[in-house]
Amino acid sequence: MATRKTEKVNVWLTPDQVAWLKSKENVSETIRSMVTEAMNLDRLRASVQKSAAKKKPRKR
């Protein structure tokens, strides 16, 4: 038997959020895109913080 690559989750949204989401053509793809973008931003932030921590102060 194959393992599932996706998982169903429940999320509580405000009525405005639900209305906006329903206005989109493909709700599932919109949600996945938003999560992917948020994950990418988190990775970028972590990378920048790691890079900044490695840099030594410049001598003047």
C-alpha positions in Angstrom: 0.0 0.0 0.0 1.3 3.5 -0.9 1.8 6.1 1.7 -0.1 9.4 1.4 1.9 12.4 0.4 -0.7 14.9 1.6 -2.7 15.3 4.8 -6.0 16.9 5.5 -6.1 19.7 8.1 -8.9 21.9 9.5 -8.4 25.6 9.9 -10.6 28.2 11.5 -11.0 31.3 9.3 -12.9 34.6 9.7 -15.9 35.2 7.4 -13.8 37.7 5.4 -11.0 35.1 5.0 -13.5 32.5 3.8 -15.1 34.9 1.3 -11.6 35.8 -0.1 -10.6 32.2 -0.3 -13.8 31.2 -2.1 -13.3 33.9 -4.6 -10.2 32.1 -5.8 -10.4 29.7 -8.7 -8.7 26.7 -6.9 -8.9 26.8 -3.1 -6.6 23.9 -2.4 -3.9 25.2 -4.8 -4.2 28.7 -3.3 -3.7 27.3 0.3 -0.8 25.2 -0.8 0.8 28.2 -2.5 0.4 30.4 0.5 1.9 27.8 2.8 4.8 27.2 0.4 5.5 31.0 0.2 5.4 31.3 4.1 7.8 28.4 4.4 10.2 30.0 1.8 10.1 33.2 3.8 10.9 31.4 7.0 13.9 29.6 5.3 15.1 32.9 3.9 14.9 34.6 7.3 16.8 31.7 8.9 19.4 31.9 6.2 19.9 35.6 6.6 20.1 35.3 10.4 22.7 32.5 10.1 24.7 34.5 7.6 24.6 37.6 9.8 25.8 35.6 12.8 28.8 34.3 10.9 30.0 37.7 9.7 32.6 39.3 11.9 32.4 43.0 12.6 34.4 45.2 10.2 37.4 47.0 11.4 37.5 50.7 10.7 
